[in-house]
């Protein structure tokens, strides 16, 4: 997986993405945003905002910045949303052009399984999150105790051509961050292969 390939894949997805994925993941998107407990005037970052399917669930008064590498997906988000408190930027989630500790909250919905390097993208999101900030993830992950069989590897390789990787482990993505606390980890779809997590950025003494 790489950015050039992902741009091509999501250029094709853009016209048909909403009718398919609004129905599949609408409830989980709503739940993820609910967990952030967003307050008026807070700054929210959504890397990989895509066509903006998360936007209807975000409370009025929250300042939203959405990034994506696909101009076609961003164009759909811009045309479908009427919010005045949103900024949409073409940007790589693995190299965010924001200062450290800039956002009160970050939403990572179905992005860590898409970017070429999920650990790099997560650390970028963590970098721009304020101390005591909240980050929510909704995505699919390989079960921590699961053996990555040859069959699963082959299936994963085929699925990656659709623009997503089902064989990433969450523990490998978030490892090594001493200021990370998992407040909630709940199963979502497909017997827990999809999970929703609420993370808090602790203030270290």
PyMOL commands that set and color helices and strands:
alter all, ss='L'
color gray80, all
select helices_A, chain A and resi 3-13+17-36+55-57+71-80+118-127+150-160+170-174
alter helices_A, ss='H'
color red, helices_A
select strands_A, chain A and resi 43-47+63-68+86-90+103-109+129-140+180-187+194-201
alter strands_A, ss='S'
color yellow, strands_A
deselect
rebuild
show_as cartoon
